[in-house]
Amino acid sequence: MGGMLMKFDRDVQATVSPGALIEAETEISPDSTVGPGAWIRFGTAVNASVVAGGVFIGFRCRIEAAHIVSGCQIASLAHIGKQGGASVRVEAGAWIGARAVIDPGVRIGPGAVVAAGAHVTTDVPPDAIVVGRPARHLRYREVFEDGAPDFSAIVARVRARKDANHKPVPTGWTAAGGGVLDADLSGGPRVDLGAGVIAMGRADGPSRRGGLRVASDVRIGTLSVLEASDGISIGAGTEIGPETLVVSSGHDLTRRSLPWRGGPVSIGEGVRIGAGATLVGPCVLGDGAEVAPGAVVVGDVPARHTTSGVLERKSS
């Protein structure tokens, strides 16, 4: 994974504003526009779409035939719209969770929240929270009006890094390459990172717990994404299937600004996580737990317990 993977202020046939931060392996079609202050992460594709200024888009998203209004934030592996389909509109200050799917022609209202793994087939009202497959209305946000989302300070910190997406692999680890290693990595030995793995999260980020801590004899499948901004720990002998997404943070939905909120993920020993699963912290997976392929886990999984489908966090 050697070499600088991040490119700044890239112009794609005069469609990308100079102030945008566009990471490598990102595809932006000539019929798309990206506004100033937008941040689009590694591996995302934007086709026939408008991305306004001040929009965040995570890793390996697909944005097609969509208009994303300023202040929206879109988590990794989200898929919005369809090439050639009716246009999707995501209004100001909306949050689209990890691996969410939004069908063509849908309008996401201002301040609305689409939960991780949700599949949205109909319009979402302003400040509504929707969950599930297909998405259903859960409740409305009760919001403290503290201003629009603003991640400009984080962008400035990323720009200042001299080793962006270029962290070394610890002794005893193997990495097939083709992804991004922008995390503090520790542990091992005998840790195998498959091709295209993305890992991010550092102790000098928003949380001192940031980073990926891995015990021995762990395998992480191809094209997996590990967002360890508040820390991900993985126990010995665990196997993580391909295209798994693990996210150790979220947002405070009670504030209009959607400030970052930590959610560490602890994965025990001998855990098996199936291909395409999604884990959103805070959560703890006990020793010997199993997560079925494609499951969405937003809560704890007891030791030696198997979970499938969508596991929703219990209300406190």
Disulfide bonds with the S-S distance in Angstrom:
none
